[in-house]
Amino acid sequence: MRWLRSMNHRDETDALNQFWDEVVRRSPATPLTRDPIPAELGAIVRQLHAEQDARQERPAYADRQLAALLSHHREAQSMNTYPLRNSDIRSVPFASTTGRMSGHNRRRGWIPALSAGAAIAILLAVMLALAIFANLFGDRNSHPIILAPSTPTTQASPSPAATASLVWTYTGEGDNKLANSTTGTIAPDGSIWVVDGANARIQILNPDGSLKQKFGIVGRRDGQFLFDMGPGYAGEAAVNSDGSFYVAEAGNQRVQKFTPNGKFLASWSGASTPIQVFSLLIGVSIDPDGNVWTADESANMISKFTSDGRFLLAIDGIDTAQHPEPFTDLGTLGFNPDGQLLVADGRGEIQVFDLNGKYLKAIPLVDANGDPIHAGYDVSADSSGRMYVPDPESKSVYVYDANGTLLLTWIGPGPETSLDPWSVVADADGNMYVVDVSASVVYKVHINF
C-alpha cells in the first residue's frame, strides 16, 4: 500500500503499469503480457484512495478494489464500451474471495464476449482474493503474501547519554608547534600539561587553549628529556597538589622530580624494582596520598614509589593473589574518586586495584554495538568517577560511567578527521582533552552529560 500512496506524485499510466508488472512478476503462473492502461483509470484509483485517506482508514482489501477496477476496465474494452468514469466509482464491485463475479457483471453477459485481457484481469483478481483469504484465515505461522514491495525500516538508536562539542584545537605555531605529542595531564590549577615528544619538552596550556609555558631540551642530563623510544615516543608528566611534578621518559628510562618552578630535585631508574631497571616507561601518576605510580609497557609492570622515589610495591600479574592474569600491554594509569587504581592494558576491560596493589575487579568495556574494546590501553577518570578510554584501533574515545556503561563515543571534530588518540584526561567542568599522536594536536571537547 505504500506504493499506492505514492501514486499522487507519479504519472498515473506509469504507476499502474508498474503495478501490473508487479502483479505479473509475483504471480506463480506464466508471465503475462501487460496491456496498456489509460491515465483515466489511474485518476479513478487515486480519487478512491484519496477518499479513503480522508476517512483516515485504509481497508484491508484495497488491493482487491484495484484488481476489480482493472477487471472492469478490460471488460469494458472487450464489450466496446467506454472506460470507467469518475461517476462509476460507487458501482465498481469488490471481487469476492470465492472468485464469483457480482450480479452486475452477470447481467451484462460477459462470458460470451470475454477477451483475453479481461480473463487475465479476472484470474489475477481471484488469485489476489485467495491470497488475502489464506493470509487472514490460513496458517498463522506462514509469512503473508505481499503484493507491493515492502520498504525496510530501521529502528532509531537510543538517545545518547551525553553529547560532545569541540571547544578548541591546539597544534602550536612556529617554534611552539607540537610534534609527536603523546599524553596530557591536568594540573591542580587547571592547566593542561602535554608531552611534546619529538621536541623533548613539556608544553603547558591554559584552559582557553593558549600557551602558558614550555620547558625542556633534549638530552640525558638532569633536567633534560628524551621521549624517543626508537619506533616512537612515550612519556608522561604528573603534577602534585603542592605544584611539584614528575616526568617519565621512555628514552632515558627514568622518572625525574621537579619543584613547582621547574628546578630538578631527583630521579630514579627502577633499580629497586623487581625488574631492576625501567625498560619502556610510558606512564606516571600520583595517587591521593601523594605516592608515585609508574607503568612500564615492556616489562608489563606497575610500580609504586614514595614521593622521593623509594620503592614500595609492584604489580606484575605473576602473583595470582594480586592479579588473575599478567598484564599484556600497559598504558597510562588513572585513579577514581575512591582512590582506586585504574588499569587498561588492551584486554577490553578496566582492572581496578586498591592502593596496596590488591586486585578488586574488572569492568568490561564495549562499544555502541556491544563489541569489546580491544585497543583501550589508557584510562583516566573525572571527579564523578566517569572513565575515559582512547582506542586507536577504532579511532574513537569512549566515555563510561563508573560501572562501565557507555555514555559517549567521540570520533573526532568532523568526518574529515581520522582520530589517533593516545591519551585523554578530563577536568571537573565536563571537558575532556584528547591528545592525537599522529596529527600532533590537542582537542578540548565539552561534554553535556
C-alpha positions in Angstrom: 0.0 0.0 0.0 3.0 2.4 0.4 3.3 2.1 -3.4 -0.3 3.1 -3.9 0.1 6.1 -1.6 2.9 7.4 -3.9 0.7 7.5 -7.0 -0.2 11.1 -6.5 3.4 12.0 -7.2 3.9 10.0 -10.4 2.4 9.7 -13.8 -0.8 7.6 -13.5 -0.1 5.5 -16.5 3.5 4.6 -15.5 2.4 3.9 -11.9 -0.4 1.5 -12.9 1.9 -0.2 -15.5 4.4 -0.7 -12.7 1.6 -2.2 -10.5 0.7 -4.5 -13.4 4.3 -5.6 -13.8 4.5 -6.3 -10.1 1.3 -8.5 -10.2 2.7 -10.4 -13.1 6.1 -10.8 -11.5 4.8 -12.1 -8.3 2.2 -14.4 -9.9 3.2 -18.1 -9.8 1.7 -18.5 -13.3 3.5 -18.0 -16.6 4.3 -14.3 -17.1 1.6 -12.5 -18.9 1.6 -9.7 -21.5 0.8 -6.3 -20.0 -2.0 -4.3 -21.6 -1.8 -0.5 -21.8 -3.8 1.1 -19.0 -5.1 4.6 -19.6 -4.4 7.6 -17.3 -8.1 7.9 -16.6 -8.1 4.7 -14.6 -5.2 5.9 -12.6 -7.1 9.1 -11.8 -10.0 6.9 -10.6 -7.8 4.8 -8.3 -6.2 8.0 -6.9 -9.6 9.5 -6.2 -10.7 6.3 -4.5 -7.7 6.2 -2.2 -7.9 10.0 -1.5 -11.4 9.4 -0.2 -10.2 6.5 1.9 -7.4 8.7 3.3 -9.9 11.4 4.1 -11.7 8.9 6.3 -8.3 8.1 7.9 -8.7 4.4 7.0 -7.2 2.0 4.6 -9.4 -1.1 4.0 -7.5 -4.4 4.1 -9.0 -5.2 0.7 -7.9 -2.0 -1.2 -5.7 -4.1 -3.4 -8.8 -6.2 -4.4 -10.6 -2.9 -5.2 -7.8 -2.1 -7.7 -8.0 -5.5 -9.2 -11.7 -5.1 -9.7 -11.1 -1.7 -11.4 -8.7 -3.4 -13.7 -11.1 -6.1 -14.5 -14.0 -3.7 -15.1 -11.9 -1.6 -17.5 -10.8 -4.6 -19.5 -14.3 -5.9 -19.6 -15.5 -2.5 -20.9 -12.8 -2.7 -23.7 -13.9 -6.2 -24.7 -17.6 -5.0 -25.0 -16.6 -1.9 -27.0 -17.8 0.4 -24.2 -16.2 3.5 -22.7 -13.7 3.2 -19.9 -14.8 3.9 -16.4 -15.8 7.4 -15.5 -15.4 9.1 -12.1 -19.1 8.8 -11.5 -18.8 5.0 -11.8 -16.6 4.6 -8.7 -19.5 3.8 -6.4 -20.7 1.0 -8.8 -17.4 -0.9 -9.0 -17.9 -4.3 -7.3 -15.4 -5.9 -5.0 -14.0 -9.3 -6.1 -15.3 -12.0 -3.8 -13.0 -14.4 -2.0 -14.6 -17.3 -3.8 -13.8 -15.9 -7.3 -17.5 -15.4 -8.2 -18.3 -12.1 -10.1 -21.1 -9.8 -8.9 -24.7 -9.8 -10.3 -23.8 -6.6 -12.1 -21.3 -8.4 -14.3 -23.6 -11.5 -14.7 -26.4 -9.3 -16.1 -24.1 -7.9 -18.7 -23.4 -11.3 -20.1 -19.6 -11.0 -20.0 -18.9 -14.7 -20.6 -19.6 -15.0 -24.3 -17.6 -11.9 -25.1 -14.8 -12.3 -22.7 -11.4 -11.2 -24.1 -8.0 -12.5 -23.2 -7.2 -9.3 -21.3 -10.4 -9.4 -19.3 -9.8 -13.1 -18.5 -6.3 -12.3 -17.3 -7.6 -9.5 -15.0 -10.3 -11.7 -13.5 -7.8 -14.5 -12.9 -5.4 -12.1 -11.1 -8.3 -10.7 -9.1 -9.3 -14.2 -8.0 -5.6 -15.1 -7.1 -5.3 -11.9 -5.1 -8.5 -12.6 -3.2 -7.5 -16.2 -2.5 -4.1 -15.0 -1.2 -5.7 -12.5 1.1 -8.2 -15.1 2.3 -5.4 -17.5 3.0 -3.4 -14.9 4.8 -6.3 -14.0 7.0 -7.6 -17.5 7.8 -4.7 -19.8 7.0 -1.6 -20.9 8.9 -0.6 -18.1 11.2 3.0 -19.3 11.2 3.4 -18.7 7.5 4.5 -15.4 6.0 1.9 -13.2 4.5 1.9 -12.6 0.7 2.9 -9.0 0.0 1.8 -7.7 -3.4 3.7 -4.4 -3.4 7.4 -4.3 -2.5 7.9 -3.5 1.2 10.3 -0.9 2.5 12.6 -1.9 5.3 12.7 0.4 8.3 15.5 1.0 10.7 14.7 1.4 14.4 16.1 4.6 15.9 19.1 4.2 18.1 18.6 5.1 21.8 19.3 8.7 22.6 22.9 9.1 23.6 23.6 9.6 27.3 25.9 12.5 26.5 26.7 14.9 23.7 30.0 16.4 22.8 31.1 19.7 21.2 34.6 20.9 20.2 35.8 23.9 22.2 39.3 24.4 20.7 42.1 22.8 18.9 45.8 23.3 19.7 48.7 22.4 17.5 51.1 25.2 18.3 52.7 27.6 15.8 56.2 28.3 14.7 58.7 27.2 17.4 55.8 26.0 19.6 54.4 23.6 17.1 53.7 20.1 18.6 55.5 17.1 17.2 54.5 13.6 18.2 52.6 14.7 21.2 51.7 11.8 23.4 50.0 12.4 26.8 48.1 15.1 28.6 47.7 15.8 32.3 45.6 18.3 34.2 47.3 20.1 37.0 45.6 21.2 40.2 45.4 24.8 38.8 43.5 23.6 35.7 46.4 23.9 33.2 47.0 21.1 30.7 50.5 19.6 30.5 51.3 18.0 27.2 54.3 15.9 26.4 55.8 17.3 23.1 57.6 14.1 22.3 59.8 14.9 19.3 60.8 18.3 20.7 61.8 16.7 24.1 59.8 19.2 26.1 56.6 19.9 28.0 54.0 22.4 26.8 51.7 23.8 29.4 48.3 25.2 28.1 45.8 27.4 29.7 42.1 26.2 29.8 41.4 28.6 26.9 43.9 26.8 24.7 46.7 29.4 24.8 50.2 28.5 25.6 51.2 29.3 29.2 54.7 27.9 29.4 57.1 25.4 27.9 60.3 23.9 29.2 62.8 21.1 28.5 65.5 20.4 26.0 66.7 17.1 24.5 69.5 15.3 26.5 70.3 12.7 29.1 71.4 15.0 31.9 69.4 16.0 34.9 66.5 18.3 33.8 66.8 17.2 30.2 64.3 14.9 28.4 64.4 12.1 25.9 61.0 10.7 25.0 62.2 8.9 21.9 61.8 5.1 22.4 63.1 4.2 18.9 59.9 3.4 16.9 58.0 6.2 18.5 57.7 8.5 21.5 56.4 7.9 25.0 56.3 9.6 28.4 54.0 11.5 30.7 54.0 14.3 33.3 52.2 14.2 36.6 51.6 17.3 38.9 51.3 17.0 42.6 48.9 19.1 44.8 51.9 21.2 46.0 52.9 22.1 42.4 55.9 19.8 42.3 55.8 17.5 39.2 57.3 14.3 37.8 58.2 13.4 34.2 58.6 9.9 32.9 60.8 9.4 29.9 60.8 6.3 27.7 64.1 7.3 26.1 66.0 7.9 29.3 64.2 5.1 31.2 63.7 7.2 34.3 61.4 9.4 36.4 62.5 12.9 37.2 61.1 15.1 40.0 61.0 18.9 39.9 60.0 21.8 42.1 57.0 23.9 41.1 59.3 26.4 39.4 61.0 23.6 37.4 64.1 23.0 39.4 65.5 19.5 39.3 65.2 17.6 42.6 65.8 13.8 42.0 65.5 10.9 39.5 65.3 7.2 39.7 65.5 4.4 37.1 63.8 1.5 38.8 66.9 -0.1 40.3 64.9 -1.1 43.4 62.1 -2.7 41.5 61.8 -6.4 40.6 63.0 -5.7 37.0 65.9 -3.6 38.3 65.6 -1.0 35.6 62.8 0.6 33.6 62.7 -0.8 30.1 59.8 1.2 28.4 58.5 3.7 30.9 55.4 5.3 29.4 53.2 6.5 32.3 53.5 8.2 35.7 50.6 9.2 38.0 50.2 10.4 41.6 47.7 8.8 44.0 45.6 10.7 46.6 48.3 10.0 49.2 51.0 11.7 47.1 52.7 8.4 46.1 54.1 8.0 42.6 53.0 5.1 40.3 54.7 4.2 37.1 53.7 2.0 34.1 56.4 0.0 32.2 54.9 -1.2 29.0 57.8 -3.5 28.0 58.0 -5.2 31.4 54.2 -5.1 31.9 54.8 -3.9 35.4 53.2 -1.2 37.6 55.4 0.1 40.4 54.6 2.3 43.4 57.1 4.7 45.0 57.1 7.4 47.7 57.2 11.0 46.6 61.0 10.9 46.8 61.4 7.7 44.8 61.5 4.9 47.4 60.1 1.7 46.0 57.0 0.4 47.8 55.4 -2.4 45.7 55.0 -3.8 42.2 52.0 -5.3 40.4 53.2 -7.6 37.6 50.4 -10.1 37.3 52.7 -13.0 38.0 51.4 -13.4 41.6 47.8 -14.6 41.0 46.9 -13.4 44.5 47.5 -9.8 43.2 46.1 -10.2 39.8 44.4 -13.1 38.0 46.3 -12.7 34.7 49.6 -10.9 33.6 49.3 -7.5 32.0 49.6 -7.6 28.3 50.2 -4.0 27.0 50.2 -1.4 29.7 49.3 2.2 29.1 49.0 5.2 31.4 47.3 4.9 34.7 44.4 6.6 36.4 42.7 6.9 39.8 38.9 7.1 40.5 37.4 9.4 43.2 37.5 6.4 45.6 41.3 6.5 45.4 41.5 3.2 43.5 44.0 2.5 40.7 42.5 2.0 37.2 44.5 0.0 34.7 43.8 -0.6 31.0 46.1 -2.9 29.0 44.2 -3.7 25.8 42.2 -6.7 27.1 38.8 -5.0 26.8 38.3 -4.1 30.4 39.3 -1.7 33.2 41.1 -3.5 36.0 40.7 -2.0 39.5 43.2 -2.2 42.4 43.4 -0.7 45.8 46.4 1.4 46.8 48.0 -1.7 48.4 48.1 -3.4 45.0 45.2 -5.8 45.7 43.1 -6.8 42.7 39.5 -5.8 43.2 37.5 -6.3 40.0 37.4 -5.9 36.2 35.0 -3.6 34.4 34.2 -4.8 30.8 34.3 -2.2 28.1 32.1 -2.4 25.0 31.3 0.0 22.1 27.9 1.1 20.9 27.4 -2.2 19.2 28.2 -4.2 22.3 31.5 -5.4 21.0 34.6 -5.4 23.3 37.1 -2.6 23.1 40.4 -4.3 22.3 42.8 -1.4 22.0 42.0 0.7 25.1 45.5 0.9 26.5 44.9 4.1 28.6 42.4 5.3 31.1 41.6 8.3 33.3 38.7 9.3 35.5 37.0 12.6 36.4 35.7 13.7 39.8 32.4 11.9 39.2 34.0 8.6 38.5 33.4 8.6 34.8 36.1 6.8 32.8 37.7 8.0 29.6 39.4 5.4 27.3 41.1 6.3 24.0 41.0 3.5 21.4 43.4 3.9 18.5 42.1 0.8 16.7 38.6 2.2 16.4 39.9 5.8 16.2 37.5 6.8 19.0 37.4 8.0 22.5 34.8 6.2 24.8 33.3 7.7 28.0 31.8 5.3 30.5 30.2 5.7 33.9 31.8 4.2 37.0 30.0 0.9 36.3 31.2 0.6 32.7 28.0 1.8 30.9 28.9 3.6 27.7 27.9 7.3 27.8 29.6 8.7 24.7 31.6 7.8 21.6 33.7 10.6 20.2 35.3 10.1 16.8 36.8 13.5 16.3 35.7 17.0 15.4 34.4 16.1 11.9 34.1 13.4 9.3 37.3 14.5 7.5 39.3 13.9 10.7 40.9 10.5 11.3 41.4 10.4 15.1 44.5 8.7 16.5 44.0 9.2 20.3 47.0 8.4 22.5 45.5 9.7 25.8 42.6 11.6 27.3 42.1 13.4 30.6 39.1 15.3 32.0 38.5 18.2 34.3 35.8 18.9 36.8 33.8 21.1 34.4 32.8 18.4 31.9 35.7 19.0 29.5 38.0 16.3 28.1 41.4 16.9 26.5 42.3 14.4 23.8 45.9 14.1 22.6 46.3 12.8 19.0 49.8 11.5 18.4 49.7 11.2 14.6 48.3 14.7 14.0 50.2 16.2 17.0 47.1 18.1 18.1 45.2 18.6 21.4 41.4 18.8 21.3 39.3 20.3 24.1 35.8 18.8 24.0 32.9 19.8 26.2 30.6 17.0 27.2 26.9 17.5 28.2 26.1 14.6 30.5 
